[in-house]
Amino acid sequence: MTKQSIERVDDIPLILHWLKAMGVREIIDSVWQSHGNWEHSSLGELAELFVCYVPHSLNHRLYQMEPWVAEHTKVLEAVTGRTVHIKDATDDRPGRMMKILGSDEDRSTEFTQKMGQNLIQAYSLPTDIARYDTTILLQLWFFLAYFMPWRLL
């Protein structure tokens, strides 16, 4: 007989859905290549986990990400469709990821441009008033606030 368990899902599937729709993982992986010795999750996959962890747990402390991933492994694997390794979330891996993502200004600019191509849409409207949807821009701001805070200055 298989063991059944109950796990709170909360907002994890919703956050991961929007990150997938925004193409965050693919864009990060196209701009930054993981080191050859980097095992399991790519930089984009780890960034996806971190950006999901922060609003879900209302916490940005890196050392608490590993227990969070361990607690939510089943739902993370079910939603992402890939194996989630708990050791990918030790505080040194996300810390190294942030250092890599924030170290090269040229790549950061390339990332920002690619993210903007997916998020910012302009339409030719027959009016003298211009309007824009701030919800998408707020999602981009949230992502940049954690990975490239100097871009917001």
C-alpha positions in Angstrom: 0.0 0.0 0.0 1.3 3.4 -0.9 1.6 6.1 1.7 -0.6 9.1 1.2 0.2 12.6 2.4 -1.5 15.9 2.3 0.5 19.0 1.3 -0.6 22.6 1.1 -0.2 23.8 -2.4 -1.1 27.5 -1.7 0.2 29.8 -4.4 3.2 27.7 -5.7 1.5 26.5 -8.9 0.3 30.1 -9.7 3.7 31.6 -9.2 5.5 28.9 -11.2 2.9 29.3 -14.0 3.5 33.0 -14.3 7.3 32.5 -14.3 6.9 29.9 -17.0 4.6 32.3 -19.0 7.2 35.0 -18.6 10.0 32.7 -19.9 12.3 33.5 -17.0 14.1 30.1 -16.9 14.6 29.9 -20.6 15.9 33.5 -20.8 18.3 33.2 -17.9 19.6 29.9 -19.4 20.1 31.6 -22.8 22.0 34.5 -21.3 24.1 32.8 -18.6 25.6 29.4 -19.0 26.0 27.2 -15.9 29.6 26.2 -15.0 30.6 22.7 -16.2 30.7 21.4 -12.6 27.3 22.8 -11.7 25.1 19.7 -11.2 21.3 19.2 -11.3 19.4 22.5 -11.7 20.5 25.2 -14.2 20.7 28.8 -13.2 17.2 29.4 -14.7 15.7 26.5 -12.8 17.3 27.7 -9.5 16.1 31.3 -10.1 12.6 30.0 -10.7 12.7 28.1 -7.4 14.0 31.2 -5.6 11.5 33.6 -7.1 8.8 31.1 -6.1 10.2 30.7 -2.6 10.3 34.5 -1.7 6.7 35.5 -2.1 5.4 32.1 -0.9 7.3 32.1 2.3 7.5 35.9 2.6 11.2 35.5 3.3 14.3 36.2 1.3 16.9 34.5 3.6 18.9 32.1 1.6 19.6 29.7 4.4 15.9 29.0 4.9 15.3 28.0 1.2 16.6 24.4 1.6 14.0 23.5 4.3 11.3 25.2 2.2 12.2 23.1 -0.9 12.4 19.9 1.2 8.9 20.7 2.6 7.4 21.4 -0.9 9.3 18.9 -3.0 6.3 17.0 -4.2 4.3 20.0 -5.4 7.4 21.6 -7.0 8.2 18.4 -8.9 4.5 18.0 -9.9 4.2 21.6 -11.2 7.7 21.8 -12.9 7.7 18.3 -14.3 11.3 17.7 -13.3 13.2 16.3 -10.4 13.9 19.0 -7.7 17.1 18.3 -5.7 17.0 19.6 -2.2 20.7 20.3 -2.1 20.3 22.7 -5.0 18.6 25.0 -2.5 21.5 25.2 0.0 22.3 28.8 0.7 25.6 28.6 -1.3 23.8 27.7 -4.5 21.3 30.5 -4.6 24.0 32.9 -3.3 26.4 31.9 -6.1 23.5 32.2 -8.6 22.8 35.8 -7.5 26.5 36.6 -7.8 26.6 35.2 -11.3 23.4 36.9 -12.4 24.5 40.2 -11.0 28.2 40.3 -12.0 28.1 41.1 -15.7 26.4 44.3 -16.6 26.3 43.5 -20.4 24.6 40.2 -19.7 22.2 41.9 -17.3 21.3 44.4 -20.0 20.7 41.5 -22.5 18.5 39.8 -19.9 16.5 42.9 -19.3 16.0 43.4 -23.0 14.9 39.8 -23.6 12.5 39.9 -20.6 11.0 43.2 -22.0 10.4 41.5 -25.3 8.1 39.0 -23.6 6.5 41.4 -21.2 6.1 44.9 -22.8 3.6 45.1 -25.6 2.7 48.2 -27.6 -0.4 48.7 -29.7 -1.3 51.3 -32.3 -4.6 52.7 -30.9 -6.7 55.4 -32.5 -6.5 57.8 -29.5 -4.5 60.6 -28.1 -4.1 58.9 -24.7 -1.5 56.3 -24.0 -2.1 53.6 -21.4 0.1 50.7 -20.2 -0.6 47.7 -18.0 1.5 48.0 -14.8 0.9 44.5 -13.6 3.4 43.0 -16.0 5.9 45.8 -15.3 5.5 45.0 -11.5 6.4 41.4 -12.2 9.6 42.5 -14.0 10.4 44.9 -11.2 10.0 42.1 -8.6 12.4 39.9 -10.4 14.9 42.7 -11.0 14.7 43.7 -7.3 16.1 40.4 -6.2 18.6 39.6 -8.9 19.8 43.0 -10.1 18.9 45.7 -7.6 21.2 48.3 -9.0 19.1 48.4 -12.2 16.3 49.9 -10.2 18.3 52.9 -9.1 
